[in-house]
């Protein structure tokens, strides 16, 4: 069985989307395809097993949450 999904994350600014995309690119390499479309990041996950798919999606979301917290806290300091 092949499982596939697209996750779109929307940002208020294109620059923030680009920073977030670059910060997660290293972890996602080989596991998740990603592209920036204006102020959005579109992630594509494909897997042969449900367990692997869920782990990958969970890691992506947790990493994105952490990235967003760091970006928000550094943005507030300015």
C-alpha positions, 0 to 999 in steps of 0.5 A, spaced: 500 500 500 502 506 498 500 512 502 501 519 500 499 526 502 500 534 501 500 538 507 500 546 506 503 551 511 501 558 510 505 564 513 503 571 514 510 573 510 514 570 505 520 571 508 518 567 514 516 561 510 523 561 506 526 561 513 522 556 516 523 552 509 530 552 510 531 550 517 527 544 516 530 542 509 536 538 512 531 534 516 526 532 511 531 531 505 530 524 503 523 523 507 519 529 505 519 533 498 517 540 499 516 547 495 515 554 497 509 557 493 509 565 495 507 565 503 506 557 503 510 551 504 507 545 501 510 538 503 509 532 500 509 525 504 509 518 501 510 512 504 509 504 503 507 503 511 502 507 515 507 507 521 512 510 517 507 515 514 505 517 521 512 518 524 514 522 518 508 527 519 508 527 526 516 529 526 514 534 520 509 537 525 513 537 531 519 540 527 514 546 524 511 548 531 518 548 534 521 552 528 515 557 528 516 558 536 523 560 535 521 565 529 516 568 533 520 569 539 526 572 535 521 576 531 518 579 538 525 581 540 526 586 534 
